[in-house]
Amino acid sequence: MLSNMASSLILKKRIETTLAKAKELRKFVEPLLTKAKEDTHQNRRIVFRTLTSKETIKELFGPVADKIATRPGGYTRIIKLGNRAGDNAETCLIELVDFNETLLAAAQEQATTKTRRSRRGSGTARPAADTTATVANAPYAEVVTDDVPAAEVVIEEAPVVEETPEADAPTADDSTGESKQA
């Protein structure tokens, strides 16, 4: 069974199976893929002893070996899909890592568009005069812009109006808590 599943995986590049079978298939097929990285007569004989399909051997030592030549290991990926309706078995998708074109294109695009910015600033001070004008009208405001580093963010509060103490209000030296009456 593992030999047939390995042949299907090499020819189709991904197969859907149960999670337990996929984990066993990974242990079975990864040493074969490692042997295929070095195209020698003895490695072909060892792999042919377990796979026994000429088309699979041609595919394995051809395009598959070319793609995995620089990878040190981890040639397969298991993606869990959920449970099967009939027997509630966990199903998954096992695939060869280097052959998922959509995932490789997305990873390459993300790697090229990602930039890194320092949160501490670039060393040049930028004037914060532009941000203070927008804050003056609001009672409480915090202005955070992408252009201004966090150290230069200006926070202004509305002026505090002091209240005058009334004559009937209790004082701090009054220990009984009763108010003085005039």
N, C-alpha and C positions, 0 to 999 in steps of 0.2 A: 504494500500500500504506500509506504513512504517513497519507494522508488518511482512509482507512478505519479505521486503528488509532486515530487521534485522535478520530474520531467515536465509536468504541466506548468509548474512555476517558472521553469527556465524558458519554455516556449512561449507562454502567455504573459509572463512578467508579473502577474498578480492572479491570485485565486481566492475564492471565498470558501471558508471551511469553519469548523468549530475551533474554539480557542485551544483546547487540549491538543488537537491534531496539529495546529499551527505551531505550538511551542515545541512539539516533538520534531516537526518538519524543519524548524530552524536549526535544531541540533544536528539534524541529518544533512542538510544542504550546505551549511556554511563551510564545513571542511572541504566539500567538493568544489565550492567556489574558490577557496584558497588554493587548491591544487590547480585549478584552471588558470590562475594568474601566471603560472610558469608553464608554457606550452612545450612539454617534452613528451617523448614517446611513452615513458614509464607513467607519467601523470595521466595521459590519455587512457592507458590500459587500466589504471586503478579506477578512474571515473567510469569507464565503460563497463567494468565489472559490476558496478552498482546500478547504473542507469540503463544499460543495454538498448539504447536507441541512438541510431546514427545521426538523426536530425537533431536530437538534443545535444549530442557531443559537438556537432558542428556549431550549433548556436552558442553553447557554453564556451568553447575555446575561441570563438570568433567575436561577435559584438559584445557579449556579456563580459568576457575577459578584458576587452579593451576598455570598457567603462569602469570596471572595478580595479584596474591595474594600480591606481594610486591610493586606493582606500585600504587602510590597515586592518579593517575588520568591520563587523556590523553591516553585512550586506543586505539584510532583510529587515522589514518593518512590519509590525503587527498593529492593525487598527481595529479596535473593538467596534462592532456594529450593533450589538444588542442581543436579545434572546430570540430564538426561532419560535415560530408560532406553534408548531406541532408538538415538540417535546421540550420546549423551554431551554434548549441548549444555547450556551453563549456562542454566538457566531462572530467571526472576525474576517478581516481581509489581510492576507499576507502578500507582500509585494517586494520586489527588488528595489532597493533604495534609489539607485542611480537611474531608474527608468521611469519615474513619476515626473513627467515633463511639466505638468501644471504646478506641482509643488516646487520643483527646481526653479522654474521661472519666477514664481512668487518670492522665493527666498533670495534669488539674485536681485530682483527689483527692490526688495526691502533693504538689502545690504547696500545698494548703491544710493538709495534716497535718504538713508538715515544719516543725520549730521549730529554732531555733538557740540553743545554749547556750554560754556563755563557759567556757573551761577555767580561766580565772584566778580565778574566783570572783566573787561579786557585791559584794564590798567589805565584807560583814559577816562577822565571824569566827564560826564555829560551834564549839562545844566538842567536843573529840575524846574526852571522857570515856566516851562510850558504846562506842567501838571498843576501848579498852584492856582492858576486862574480857574480851573474847573472845580476846584475844591472849595473855593471861597463862598459859594452860594449854598452849599449843602451844610446841614447842621453837623452831621458826622459822616465822614467819607474817607475811604481809603482808595487811593488811585494806584492801580497796578497796571503797567503797560509792558508789552514785550520789549519795547525799545529801552526802557530804563531798568537798570539792575535793581535788585531788591534793596540794596543799601541806600539807594537814593530816592526811595518812595516817600512821598510827603503825606503825612496824616495831620489834618487840622480838625480841631473841634470847635463847636460853636462857643461863643463867650459865655462864661458862667455868671449869672446874676446873683449877687450876694443878697441874702435876705437879712433884714434887721431884726434882732430879737425883740419880742414883745415884752411888755412889763409883766404880763401874767404868766409867762413861760417859766417853768422850773429851772433853777440854776444848778450848776454842778456841785456847789458847796452845800446845797440843801440835801441833808442826808435822809430826811423823812419822806421825801418825794412829794410833799405838799407844796402847792404854789403860793407865792406871796401875794397877798391882796392889799391894794392901796386904799 
